[in-house]
Amino acid sequence: MHVNKPSKTKNSTAKQLASTLTLAEDDGKERLIHATFSLEPDIHRRLKMESARSGVPMSRMLTEWIKKHCPEEK
């Protein structure tokens, strides 16, 4: 797996975003992208606690929120 590090040069937002994303290992399923972002400690704690309570991984919770609130581009 290749890991990209954020660039320190002035790039477009798309280039900066692309530089922080990496493809997950391909296990025959749909390929995933690892994204790095920051959360306030309290928000992270709340997400983690709800994940543990519900048994739903944090990544799946975030994916479902994005699918609901961010329409696909056409």
N, C-alpha and C positions, 0 to 999 in steps of 0.2 A: 504494500500500500504506500502511496506517495502522500506525504504531508506537506501542505502549502502553509507558509507563514505569511501574515499580513505584510503588505508592502509598505515601506515608509516613504515612497515617492508619491507625488501628487497624481492620482489616477481618478478616473470616473468612479462613481459609486458602484456601478456594476462590476468594474474590475476589482475594486476593493472587496466587494462581497465575494466574488469568485475566488479571491485569494485566500479566504477564510474557510472555504468549503472543501471537503475531501470525500471521495467515494469510499463507502464501506467495503469490506471484503465481500466478494461475490460468492454467495453460497448456493447459487442456483435460483434464488428467489429474486424478487424485484430489487434492483440496486438501491441502496440507501445513500444519503449524503449526510455526513456529520457536519453540523453547524455549531459554531461557537458564538455565544452571546452572553450578556451579563444580566443578572437579576438582582434586585434588592434582596438582602438577606431574609427579610420577613416574607417576601413573595416566594422565594425558593423554599423556605421552610413550609409554607402553606401548601405549595405544590407537592412537595415530598411527602408531607403528612397525608394529603388526600390520596396520593398514589399508593401509599402503604395501606391506608384504610380500605380503599376500593379494590386493591390488587391489580390495578391498571398501571402499567409502566408510564413514567413521566413523559417519555417520548410519544407514546400513543395518545396520552391526554392532550399534548400540544398539537399533534398531528390532527386530531379530531377538531380542536378549536380552530385551527387554520382552515380546514376544509369547510367548516361552518361559516366562518367570518371573512374569508378572503376568496372571492370568486376566482375561478380559473380564467386565464387570458384566452381570448378567442382569436 
